[in-house]
Every structure is written in structure tokens, then in C-alpha cells.
Amino acid sequence: MSLLPWQTDQDKPSSIVEDAVVNHDAIEELAGKLQLALRGAEGLLPDGVTDILHGVPLGHPIHPILVHLPLGGWMIAGMLDFFPGQKSEETERAADLALTLGTVGAVATIATGWTDWAGARGEARRTGLIHGLLNETAFFLNIGSIVARRKQKRGLGKLLSGTALGLALAGGFLGGELVYRHGLGVGKTLNHPQG
């Protein structure tokens, strides 16, 4: 949707939703505290690890590359779990495998995302916090889903992973705002504050 001549970026529906979700003092306070803790943790890592997590050797942020594995695995699992049609042991196994691969792939995605977020400022910092929390909640719900499925509680597993997929999609919406509205990650690397 293109903007009309009198509209600004703030008038776009996506911007209005983002502003309503993230522009709160409590989120800013939490973001500031968490960012300080992350920067302290980064200082404990061996030399070069933070640069690798930022994508410096590639000259390109790694987080946008990695996000496809968890989201793709979780979406495939959702399709196999919830699309109408005959269910079989094969489709259940395929859903479980896709969910597991996506969840394992989320570990590196989470690490690179938080590393990139540690340098964000302003509204991008608040949006990134909510983006990350939604996606980490999805990650833990999917771990619960994998456990439930292995204990033959498939209904509970599907409920957990279905909820997780919804949260991941909401987190992805905010991730899009981080890139397209705030420019987070559009520089060569993320080893300097952005947002």
C-alpha cells in the first residue's frame, strides 16, 4: 500500500499497530535493563564470537538468514497438524520432525537476534524486545509441544505448537517493522547502535 501525499510513515496501519504495542514506559525500562545485561554477557564471550553473531565475517547480518529455519519448520508442522484431510502416522511423524528441526534451528536464531538487538535504540529497542519475547515464548511452547507429542499427548502438543506459531507470526510482523521502518540490520553489520 503506497502512502498518499499527506500521509507519513506513522500513518501506515503497521506503524499504528507497532506504536500501540511498544510505546510504553514499562517496556522502555525493561529494555534498558535487559540491554545492559546482554552487553555485560557479551563481554564474557571469547574474542570474535560477538562479531560472528553479528555477521561481520559475512558482511551481512546472520539473524535474517537463520530465521527461515524455525519459522519454516513451525509453519510446515502447523500445516501438517491443522490442514483438513486424512491424518496418518507418516504425516504426524513429518509434523513432529519439522517442529523439532525448527525448534533446534531457533537456538542460533535467538542468539543472533539478541546480539543484534543489544545495539538498538529508541522505538526499535522496544519493538525488538517485544519481537524477541514473542519468539522466545514460541520457542519454549514448541519445546513443550515436542515433549507432549513424545508422551503421546498429541492434542496438547498441537495446541502448544499452534499457539507458538501464532506468536511467532506476530513476532515476525514486528521483525518486519524493525527492518523496514527502523532500518535495523540494513547496514553491513550490526556492531554499531541502530534504530
Helices and strands as residue ranges (DSSP letters): G 9-11, H 13-22, H 25-42, H 49-54, H 63-66, H 68-82, H 89-117, H 122-150, H 154-180
